[in-house]
Amino acid sequence: MAQSHSAPQTDQPATEQPSPIIVQMAIFAAILFVASLISPLFPPSFPVPTPVIGLIILYVLLATHIIKLRNVEKFGDFMISLIAFLFVPSGIQLAASLDILRTQGLQIVAVVLIATIVMLVVVAYTTAGLIWIRRHVFHRSVDIDSQSH
């Protein structure tokens, strides 16, 4: 009897490798470049910062699977790790402005809390709207398990 020397079959799909870090950086740079072209189109009375537009573009590209998470995950994790370092100057400036906090601290805290709540509500309704559009307009499931990678 002849035995087959083929590789053993596994039911697990082959994991796809993440993109090289330079490619991930290029994706972020391209998104920010496009966002910098869009940002000046907003009226001066309603300025939208380039990074905010870039985040929206990145979200849309990830949600529509035009860009896969593995193509931006490593560089995104690296950028998130820098957030604490980037906020150190803000903390130092805040400590230097303690007299403003004494006089207007309650107002500042109230504005921050209200803005955070409004932002969370807007994000929740925007996400629900995008899910509704995907489900009813594109007739696609939003279940994570049913999507192919």
N, C-alpha and C positions, 0 to 999 in steps of 0.2 A: 504494500500500500504506500502510495506516495502522499507525503504530508505537505500541506500548503504552508509556505513560509511567508505568508502575507502578514502585515502588521496587525496587531489586535485591534478590533473595532471598539470604539467607545461611543457612548450616546451623547457625550458632552460636546457642544460645538467648540471649535477652536477659538480661543480668546484672541481678539485682535489687539495688536500692540498699540500703545499710545503714540501719537505723532512726536517727532523729535522736538525738543524745546524751542529750537529756532523757528520751526513751522508754527508752533503755538504762539510764539511772540509775534510772528508775522500776521497771524489771524487777528490777534488783539490790535495790532498796529493798523491793519486795514479797516477794522471796524471803527476805531477811533478816527481814522482819516475820513471815512464816510460821514461819521457823526459831526466832524468839524465842518464839513461842507453843508450839512443840514442845519446846524445850530444858528447861523446868521439869518436863516429864512424866517425865524420866529420874530414877531414884532418886538420892538424895544420895551413895550409895556409888559410883555410876557417872555422874558429871556429864559431859555432852557439851556443849562450847561451841557457842553459837549460830552462829559462822562455819563450824564444821565441818558442822553440820546444813545450813546454807545451801549449802555446796559440794556436799554430797550431793544436795540438791534440784536445784541447777543442773545437775549431771551427769546426773541422771535426766531432767530436762526436755530437755536437749540430746540425750541418747542416744535418747530416744523421739521426737525431732523436734517436740515441742510448741513449743519455742523454737528458732528457727534461729540458727546461729552468727552470721550477719550482724546479728542483733538485739541481740547483747551484745558483739561482738568489739572495737569501738572503745573502749568504756568499760573492758572487761576488760584490754586492752593498756595503757590509761592507769593502771589500778590496779597492774598488774604493774610498770610503770615506777617506781612509788612505793615498791616493796618495799625497795630499798637505803636510801632515806631513812628508812623506818620502823625499820630495824634499826640505825641509828646509835646511838640511846640504849642499845640492848642491848650494843653493842660498847664503849661508854664505861663502862657498868656492869661489864662483864667485865674491862676494864683496871683498874678500881678494886678489883676483887676478886682480884687476883693471888695474894694469900696463900692463898685457898681453892684456887686452881688448883695451888699448890705442894704442898699437903697431899692434895688429892683429885683432882688433874688426871687421873690414869690411870683412876680410877673413872668420872669424868664422861665421858671419851672412850669408854670401854668401853660405858657405858650408851647414849650417843648412837649409836655404831655398831650395837649390838644392836637398839636401837629402830628405826633406819633400815632394817636388814635385815628385821626383823619387819614393818614397815610396807609395804615393797616386796613381800614375799611375800603379805601380806593383800590388797593392791591387785591383785596379779597373779591370785590365786585368785578374788577378787570379780569382776574383769573377765571371767575365764574362765567363771565361773558365770553372769554376765549374758548373755554371748554364747551359752552353752549354752541358757539359758532362751529367748532370742530365736529361736534356731535350732530348738529342739525343741518349745517350747510355742506360740510364735506363728507358727512355720513361715515365718520371714522370713530372708532372706539377710543376712549381716553384711558382705558385700563392699561396699566404698565405691563401686566403679564401677557396681554394679547398682542403686544407690539413685537415685531421681529427686529432683531439688531442687525 
